[in-house]
Every structure is written in C-alpha cells, then in structure tokens.
Amino acid sequence: MIGIVPVGNRKVEIRDFELPEPGNGQVLVDIKCSGICGSDLNTYRMKWNEIGERQNLILGHEAGGIVVEVGACVRNIKVGDRVCVYHFLGCNNCKYCHEGNYGWCESMKAYGLNIHGAMSEFLLAEEKNCCVFPEVLPFEDATFLACSAGTAYASIKKLDDFATNGYIAIIGLGPIGLIASILAQKKGWDTIALDLSENRVNFAKKQGINAIIRRKDKEITEQVKEIMDGKQPIRVYDTSGHPDGLADAFSIARNGAHIVSIGKGKRVYQYSNKMSVSELVEKQITLKGSWVFTLPDYYELLELMLNKEISFNKIVTDRFKFSDAQEAFEKAADINHAGKVVFVK
C-alpha cells in the first residue's frame, strides 16, 4: 500500500508500505476519506532536522472507511462495517480511558503522531477506536467527526449551561470555527464570526454564517457592537491559535462572559501584550481551555447530526488522490485557503 510521510521543509512523499495484518483486537480499514488537519500542517512546516524518525511514519488522523479484515478477539466490529476512527489510543485500563478520554492517558498514542496514520490506502486500527458510521452520511463527515467536528462540539458544549440566550462571537474561521458557527446556529444562538482573511469570511457567508472581516483600522469592540445592535457577546469562542485572537476575545466579551479557547498552535501559550488582564478581573470573565474530545462526545455529535440533518461535507473545498499529496498540502497550507482539504479513494 502507499502512504504519505513528512520529510521536512514543506515537503511530503509517497512511499510504499507493507499491508499490515490485524492482530489481537485490531481491524484493517480500507480508507475512503482522510482529512488534512491543522496539526498535520504543523508537521508539514517543520524543518527536515525536526522531523527525525517521523519521516518513516504515515501522517493523518482523520479517517473514514470500511473494515475489510478483523483480527482475533474482535467482537463488535465486522467486515463490511463503515467506521470513523477515533484518533487517540490509550492503555484502556486507567480512569481516563474508562471515561473515553484517551487523550489524557499517560500511555497515549495517536495515529499519525507515533503510529502509522490515515493518509494511506489502509489503516491498522484498534477495534475500540472504530466507531460505526451510518450509511446516510458521506465519508467526508467521518473525517470531520474524527477530529475537527468532535473538537468543535466538545468545546462549544462548554458554553451551553450558564446562559440561555445572547450572542456568541467566534474568532477564527478555519474548519473548527466554521463547524462551531454551524453548531451555534443550530442551538439557536445569535452568532457572529470574525477572521482576518477575506476569503475565509466570504466562504463562511456562503455557508449561511454571519461573518465579518476583523478590521485593523477600527477597535474590535466597536466593530462587534455595530453588528450586535450595540451589545457585546456573553459567549466568546477563540479558535485562532494566536495570542492576539485571545486578546480580542477579552476585549469584545461583555461583563460576566464565558470564553472558551481551543487554539494553541505551536506556541508556548502566553498572554498578548494587547491583552489587559484587568478586563479578566473587572468583567469577571470565566476562561476555559478545551482540547479535542472524548468518545462519548463522538456519539452525542453523531446523534445531533442525524436528528438535525447536519452534514459538514459542504465545507470540503478540495479533494485529492493520495498520489497528489504535495499539491494537497500546498493547498491546505495556503494562508488564504478557506474550507477543508481531504484525500479520497
């Protein structure tokens, strides 16, 4: 089989790998769709000397496909099942694994990070990571559910309980920001989304999202008030991965607001010098971090998608073959690119 590996300096290569045999508790998945995540782009942008042994490791952790072979002791997954593959693996014995929160397991591994990933014709996966995926949804939705949609759902859910109405402002219109905007609208929240990229804002508008360009010649708070009839948001959701994005979140939040931030990028998380910590105190802001999602979140989101007839495949803008990996990564890494890039087979 072929797989995509990073080699540094914004280059990826197609390499041949031996087709794996599923062992105890494992299945072999024929990959039908695999997405390019922001974390894959972080790897893509590394220097060659930073890549190290990862140049021998297949990238990717957003996977949807069909089970074609099962190993011993597999009980709940069978050949022919459509599956979405959850990307973290754990020891399966600790508190966090029992909660479905493999990402916090001390023995955590992840597809595309330290074991072969999903940008390949086939993926060797643990049965416990394979979530049965319904026929009514396209495989593109499986790639979203495996990472970006699950992350958006789990994090925006943290803004559910403290207020029943009011505005939400979403900072950043990458795939997670787009999905969060769609979910917020489905919840009935008055939603405004902001981004620095005109292309991303225009793409969001085509998806029915109330989006505006973050202007540099005007105070962000005044800009938001103009759109929100003089009000400020009670909920703010930062997906920017940039300290200035979080600073904007503090600026626009109203008194008593709750802010959830998921964007961390490669940076050491530090306050921007544009942020006034006094706003945190005076406004009595509640700031929450959020990181990926649990297996229970997957099933909650899937049920919501089925009940509300939600599909995220309209966010997919570019579909590539695995053999066109370099072109696909260049497209996804373009700072002005809007939407999602996936590999399809």
C-alpha positions as CSV (number, residue, x, y, z in Angstrom):
1,M,0.0,0.0,0.0
2,I,1.1,3.6,-0.4
3,G,1.2,6.2,2.5
4,I,2.1,9.8,2.8
5,V,5.1,10.8,5.0
6,P,6.6,14.2,6.0
7,V,10.2,14.9,5.1
8,G,10.5,18.5,6.3
9,N,10.7,21.9,4.7
10,R,7.1,21.8,3.5
11,K,7.6,18.5,1.6
12,V,5.8,15.2,1.8
13,E,6.5,12.0,-0.1
14,I,4.5,8.9,-1.2
15,R,6.1,5.7,0.0
16,D,5.3,2.0,-0.3
17,F,4.5,0.1,2.9
18,E,3.7,-3.5,3.6
19,L,0.0,-4.1,4.0
20,P,-0.5,-4.8,7.8
21,E,-2.2,-7.8,9.3
22,P,-4.6,-7.1,12.1
23,G,-3.6,-8.6,15.4
24,N,-5.5,-9.2,18.6
25,G,-8.3,-6.7,18.9
26,Q,-7.4,-5.0,15.7
27,V,-9.1,-4.4,12.3
28,L,-7.9,-3.3,8.9
29,V,-9.7,-0.3,7.4
30,D,-9.9,0.4,3.7
31,I,-9.6,4.2,3.9
32,K,-12.2,6.0,1.8
33,C,-11.5,9.6,3.0
34,S,-8.8,11.2,5.1
35,G,-8.6,14.8,6.1
36,I,-5.7,17.3,6.5
37,C,-5.8,18.7,10.0
38,G,-4.0,21.8,11.3
39,S,-1.7,19.6,13.3
40,D,-0.7,17.8,10.1
41,L,0.2,21.3,8.7
42,N,2.3,22.0,11.7
43,T,4.3,18.8,10.9
44,Y,4.4,19.7,7.2
45,R,6.0,23.1,8.1
46,M,8.8,21.6,10.3
47,K,12.4,21.7,9.2
48,W,13.9,18.5,7.9
49,N,16.0,18.1,11.1
50,E,12.9,18.5,13.3
51,I,11.1,15.6,11.6
52,G,13.5,12.9,12.6
53,E,12.0,9.4,12.6
54,R,8.6,10.7,11.7
55,Q,9.7,10.7,8.1
56,N,9.1,7.0,8.3
57,L,5.6,7.4,9.8
58,I,2.4,7.8,7.8
59,L,0.6,11.0,8.5
60,G,-3.0,11.6,9.3
61,H,-5.6,11.0,12.0
62,E,-9.0,12.0,10.3
63,A,-10.2,8.7,8.9
64,G,-13.3,7.1,7.5
65,G,-13.5,3.8,5.7
66,I,-14.8,0.2,5.5
67,V,-13.5,-2.7,7.6
68,V,-12.0,-5.3,5.3
69,E,-10.3,-7.7,7.8
70,V,-10.6,-8.4,11.5
71,G,-8.1,-9.9,13.9
72,A,-8.6,-12.3,16.8
73,C,-10.9,-11.3,19.7
74,V,-12.7,-8.6,17.7
75,R,-16.3,-8.8,19.0
76,N,-18.3,-5.7,18.0
77,I,-16.9,-4.7,14.5
78,K,-17.2,-6.9,11.5
79,V,-16.0,-7.0,7.9
80,G,-18.1,-4.5,5.8
81,D,-18.8,-2.1,8.6
82,R,-18.4,1.6,7.8
83,V,-16.4,3.2,10.5
84,C,-15.0,6.5,11.7
85,V,-11.6,6.0,13.5
86,Y,-11.1,7.9,16.8
87,H,-7.5,9.1,16.7
88,F,-6.2,8.7,20.3
89,L,-5.2,5.3,21.8
90,G,-4.8,4.7,25.5
91,C,-3.9,1.9,27.9
92,N,-7.6,1.0,28.2
93,N,-7.2,0.5,32.0
94,C,-6.8,3.9,33.6
95,K,-9.5,6.3,34.8
96,Y,-9.3,8.5,31.7
97,C,-9.5,5.6,29.2
98,H,-12.6,4.3,31.1
99,E,-14.1,7.7,30.5
100,G,-13.3,7.6,26.8
101,N,-10.8,10.3,27.3
102,Y,-7.8,8.6,25.7
103,G,-6.0,11.9,25.1
104,W,-5.2,12.2,28.8
105,C,-3.9,8.7,29.2
106,E,-0.2,8.6,30.3
107,S,0.4,5.9,27.7
108,M,-1.4,7.9,25.0
109,K,-0.6,7.3,21.3
110,A,-2.2,8.8,18.2
111,Y,-2.5,7.9,14.6
112,G,-0.1,9.9,12.5
113,L,1.8,11.1,15.6
114,N,3.6,8.0,16.9
115,I,1.9,5.2,15.0
116,H,1.0,4.9,11.3
117,G,-1.8,7.2,10.4
118,A,-4.7,7.5,8.0
119,M,-3.2,9.1,4.9
120,S,-2.8,5.7,3.4
121,E,-4.8,3.2,1.4
122,F,-5.3,1.1,4.5
123,L,-5.2,1.8,8.3
124,L,-4.5,-0.8,11.0
125,A,-6.8,0.3,13.8
126,E,-7.9,-0.9,17.2
127,E,-11.4,-2.2,17.4
128,K,-12.1,0.1,20.4
129,N,-11.3,3.1,18.2
130,C,-13.7,2.2,15.4
131,C,-17.0,4.0,15.7
132,V,-19.7,2.6,13.5
133,F,-20.6,5.2,10.9
134,P,-24.1,5.4,9.3
135,E,-24.8,4.9,5.6
136,V,-26.8,8.2,5.4
137,L,-23.6,10.3,5.9
138,P,-20.8,10.7,3.4
139,F,-17.3,9.6,4.4
140,E,-16.2,13.2,4.4
141,D,-18.3,13.6,7.6
142,A,-16.3,10.8,9.2
143,T,-13.1,12.8,8.7
144,F,-14.7,15.7,10.5
145,L,-16.1,13.6,13.3
146,A,-12.7,12.0,13.8
147,C,-11.2,15.4,14.8
148,S,-12.4,18.9,13.9
149,A,-16.1,18.4,14.3
150,G,-15.7,16.4,17.5
151,T,-13.4,19.1,18.9
152,A,-15.8,21.9,17.9
153,Y,-18.7,20.1,19.5
154,A,-17.0,19.3,22.8
155,S,-15.6,22.8,23.3
156,I,-18.7,24.8,22.3
157,K,-20.7,22.5,24.6
158,K,-18.9,24.2,27.5
159,L,-20.8,27.3,26.7
160,D,-24.2,25.7,27.0
161,D,-25.3,25.9,30.6
162,F,-24.6,29.3,32.0
163,A,-26.9,31.3,29.7
164,T,-29.9,30.5,27.7
165,N,-29.7,33.3,25.2
166,G,-27.5,36.1,23.9
167,Y,-24.8,36.5,21.3
168,I,-21.8,34.2,20.7
169,A,-18.7,35.6,18.9
170,I,-16.5,33.1,17.2
171,I,-12.9,34.2,16.4
172,G,-11.2,32.3,13.5
173,L,-12.9,30.7,10.5
174,G,-10.8,27.6,9.9
175,P,-12.6,24.3,9.7
176,I,-13.3,24.2,13.5
177,G,-14.5,27.8,13.5
178,L,-16.8,27.1,10.6
179,I,-18.2,24.0,12.3
180,A,-18.6,25.8,15.6
181,S,-20.6,28.5,13.9
182,I,-22.9,26.0,12.3
183,L,-23.5,24.2,15.6
184,A,-24.1,27.5,17.4
185,Q,-26.7,28.5,14.9
186,K,-28.4,25.1,15.3
187,K,-28.5,25.8,19.0
188,G,-30.5,29.0,18.2
189,W,-27.7,31.3,19.4
190,D,-27.2,34.7,17.7
191,T,-23.8,34.1,16.0
192,I,-21.2,36.4,14.7
193,A,-17.8,35.0,13.4
194,L,-14.6,37.0,12.7
195,D,-11.5,36.4,10.7
196,L,-8.6,38.4,9.2
197,S,-9.0,36.6,5.8
198,E,-11.5,38.0,3.3
199,N,-11.5,34.6,1.6
200,R,-12.5,32.8,4.8
201,V,-15.1,35.3,5.6
202,N,-16.7,35.1,2.2
203,F,-16.6,31.3,2.3
204,A,-18.3,31.4,5.7
205,K,-21.0,33.6,4.3
206,K,-21.7,31.1,1.6
207,Q,-22.4,28.6,4.4
208,G,-25.0,30.9,5.9
209,I,-22.8,32.1,8.7
210,N,-22.9,35.8,9.8
211,A,-19.2,36.6,9.3
212,I,-17.2,39.8,9.2
213,I,-13.6,40.7,8.5
214,R,-11.6,41.7,11.5
215,R,-10.6,45.2,10.6
216,K,-7.2,46.6,11.7
217,D,-8.3,50.3,11.4
218,K,-11.1,50.0,14.0
219,E,-11.4,48.8,17.5
220,I,-12.7,45.3,17.6
221,T,-15.2,46.0,20.3
222,E,-16.8,48.9,18.3
223,Q,-16.9,46.7,15.2
224,V,-18.7,43.9,17.1
225,K,-21.1,46.3,18.7
226,E,-22.1,47.6,15.3
227,I,-23.1,44.1,14.2
228,M,-24.7,43.2,17.6
229,D,-27.0,46.2,17.9
230,G,-24.8,47.9,20.5
231,K,-24.4,44.7,22.6
232,Q,-21.4,42.5,23.4
233,P,-21.3,38.7,23.4
234,I,-22.0,36.7,26.6
235,R,-20.2,33.8,24.9
236,V,-16.9,34.0,23.1
237,Y,-15.1,31.1,21.3
238,D,-11.5,31.5,20.2
239,T,-10.1,29.1,17.6
240,S,-7.4,31.4,16.3
241,G,-4.3,29.7,17.8
242,H,-2.8,33.2,18.3
243,P,-2.3,35.3,21.4
244,D,-3.9,38.3,19.7
245,G,-7.0,36.3,19.0
246,L,-7.4,35.6,22.7
247,A,-6.8,39.3,23.4
248,D,-9.7,40.1,21.0
249,A,-11.8,37.7,22.9
250,F,-11.2,39.5,26.2
251,S,-11.9,42.9,24.5
252,I,-15.2,42.0,23.0
253,A,-16.6,39.9,25.9
254,R,-19.3,41.6,28.0
255,N,-19.4,41.6,31.8
256,G,-19.8,38.1,33.2
257,A,-18.9,36.5,29.8
258,H,-17.6,33.0,29.4
259,I,-14.7,32.4,26.9
260,V,-13.6,29.0,25.6
261,S,-10.2,28.8,23.7
262,I,-9.1,25.8,21.8
263,G,-6.4,27.3,19.5
264,K,-2.9,26.7,20.8
265,G,-0.8,26.2,17.6
266,K,2.9,25.5,18.2
267,R,3.3,28.5,20.6
268,V,4.1,28.5,24.2
269,Y,0.8,29.8,25.5
270,Q,1.4,33.4,26.6
271,Y,-0.7,36.5,27.0
272,S,-0.5,39.0,24.2
273,N,0.7,42.5,25.2
274,K,-2.6,43.7,23.7
275,M,-4.5,41.9,26.4
276,S,-5.5,43.8,29.6
277,V,-5.6,41.3,32.4
278,S,-7.7,43.9,34.3
279,E,-10.5,43.0,31.9
280,L,-10.4,39.4,33.2
281,V,-10.9,40.8,36.8
282,E,-13.3,43.7,36.2
283,K,-15.5,41.9,33.8
284,Q,-15.4,38.7,35.9
285,I,-14.7,36.7,32.8
286,T,-14.6,32.9,33.0
287,L,-11.9,31.5,30.7
288,K,-11.9,27.8,29.8
289,G,-9.5,25.8,27.7
290,S,-10.7,22.9,25.6
291,W,-8.7,20.2,23.9
292,V,-10.1,17.6,21.4
293,F,-12.9,15.4,22.6
294,T,-14.0,12.1,24.2
295,L,-15.5,9.0,22.6
296,P,-18.9,9.9,24.3
297,D,-18.8,13.3,22.6
298,Y,-18.5,11.5,19.2
299,Y,-21.8,9.6,19.7
300,E,-23.5,12.8,21.1
301,L,-22.5,14.7,18.0
302,L,-23.4,11.9,15.6
303,E,-26.9,11.8,17.1
304,L,-27.2,15.5,16.8
305,M,-26.2,15.4,13.1
306,L,-28.7,12.7,12.4
307,N,-31.5,14.4,14.2
308,K,-30.9,17.9,12.8
309,E,-29.8,16.6,9.3
310,I,-26.4,18.2,9.6
311,S,-23.6,17.4,7.3
312,F,-20.2,19.1,7.1
313,N,-19.2,17.9,3.6
314,K,-20.2,21.3,2.2
315,I,-17.1,22.6,4.0
316,V,-14.9,20.4,1.8
317,T,-13.5,22.5,-1.0
318,D,-10.7,20.3,-2.4
319,R,-10.5,16.5,-2.9
320,F,-7.2,14.9,-3.9
321,K,-5.9,11.4,-4.5
322,F,-3.1,10.2,-2.2
323,S,-0.7,10.3,-5.1
324,D,-1.3,14.1,-5.3
325,A,-0.2,14.6,-1.7
326,Q,2.3,17.5,-2.3
327,E,-0.3,19.6,-4.1
328,A,-2.9,18.8,-1.5
329,F,-0.7,20.0,1.4
330,E,0.3,23.1,-0.5
331,K,-3.4,24.0,-1.0
332,A,-4.3,23.3,2.7
333,A,-1.3,25.3,3.9
334,D,-2.2,28.4,1.9
335,I,-2.9,31.1,4.4
336,N,-5.8,32.4,2.3
337,H,-7.4,28.9,1.8
338,A,-10.9,28.5,3.1
339,G,-12.6,25.2,3.8
340,K,-11.2,21.7,4.1
341,V,-8.8,19.6,2.0
342,V,-9.3,15.8,2.0
343,F,-7.9,12.8,0.3
344,V,-10.5,10.4,-1.2
345,K,-10.2,6.9,-2.7
